[in-house]
Amino acid sequence: ARSYFRISGAGAREVLAKISPVDLSSQAFAPGDFRRSRTAQVAAAFWLEDGGEEDSFRLVCFRSVGGYMFQLLAGAAHPQSAVGVY
């Protein structure tokens, strides 16, 4: 009943920040932190995994909007959409 995504790499915080009204700076959102929020028009939950040098988020949403969420994440992760905040 759920879709599950992994967002990782140097731009992971920025990708999520573009679609969710959450402060994802490393001071405000640390490994192990969990948040339920809206990501664009979708209810979702995400957390930052412990360990490793690169950021690795897990995101879960309803399966019925999984395709839409994939498109949101793909658009936010496109190199030409980089903002450079994090």
C-alpha positions as CSV (number, residue, x, y, z in Angstrom):
1,A,0.0,0.0,0.0
2,R,3.1,2.3,0.0
3,S,5.8,3.5,-2.4
4,Y,9.3,3.7,-1.0
5,F,12.1,5.9,-2.3
6,R,15.8,6.5,-1.5
7,I,17.2,9.9,-2.1
8,S,20.9,10.1,-1.7
9,G,24.0,12.0,-2.7
10,A,25.4,15.5,-2.4
11,G,22.1,17.1,-3.5
12,A,19.7,15.0,-1.5
13,R,18.8,17.7,1.0
14,E,18.1,20.2,-1.8
15,V,15.9,17.7,-3.7
16,L,13.6,17.2,-0.7
17,A,13.7,20.9,0.2
18,K,12.3,21.9,-3.2
19,I,9.2,19.9,-2.6
20,S,8.7,20.0,1.1
21,P,8.3,22.9,3.5
22,V,10.9,21.6,6.0
23,D,14.2,23.1,7.1
24,L,16.6,20.4,5.9
25,S,19.8,22.1,6.9
26,S,22.2,19.8,8.7
27,Q,21.7,21.8,11.9
28,A,17.9,21.3,11.8
29,F,17.6,17.8,10.3
30,A,20.2,15.3,11.5
31,P,20.6,11.5,10.9
32,G,17.8,9.6,12.6
33,D,15.3,12.5,12.3
34,F,11.9,11.7,11.0
35,R,9.2,14.0,9.5
36,R,5.7,13.7,8.2
37,S,5.0,16.4,5.8
38,R,3.5,17.4,2.5
39,T,5.7,16.9,-0.6
40,A,4.1,19.1,-3.2
41,Q,0.5,17.8,-3.0
42,V,1.3,14.4,-1.5
43,A,1.3,13.3,2.1
44,A,4.6,11.6,2.8
45,A,7.1,10.8,5.5
46,F,10.9,10.9,5.2
47,W,13.9,10.3,7.4
48,L,17.6,10.7,7.2
49,E,19.5,7.5,7.7
50,D,22.4,7.2,10.1
51,G,26.0,6.5,8.8
52,G,28.0,7.3,5.8
53,E,29.4,10.6,4.5
54,E,26.7,11.3,2.0
55,D,23.1,12.1,2.9
56,S,20.7,9.3,2.4
57,F,17.0,9.9,2.9
58,R,14.2,7.4,2.8
59,L,10.7,8.6,1.7
60,V,7.4,6.7,1.9
61,C,4.0,7.8,0.4
62,F,0.8,6.1,-0.7
63,R,1.3,3.7,-3.6
64,S,-1.5,5.4,-5.5
65,V,0.6,8.6,-5.9
66,G,4.0,6.8,-6.3
67,G,4.3,7.6,-10.0
68,Y,3.6,11.3,-9.3
69,M,6.1,11.3,-6.4
70,F,8.7,9.7,-8.7
71,Q,8.2,12.5,-11.2
72,L,8.4,15.2,-8.5
73,L,11.7,13.7,-7.3
74,A,13.1,13.3,-10.8
75,G,12.3,17.0,-11.6
76,A,13.8,18.2,-8.4
77,A,16.9,16.2,-8.9
78,H,17.5,17.3,-12.5
79,P,21.0,19.0,-12.7
80,Q,19.5,22.1,-14.4
81,S,17.1,22.6,-11.5
82,A,20.0,23.0,-8.9
83,V,19.6,25.9,-6.5
84,G,22.7,25.4,-4.4
85,V,21.2,26.1,-1.0
86,Y,22.6,23.0,0.8
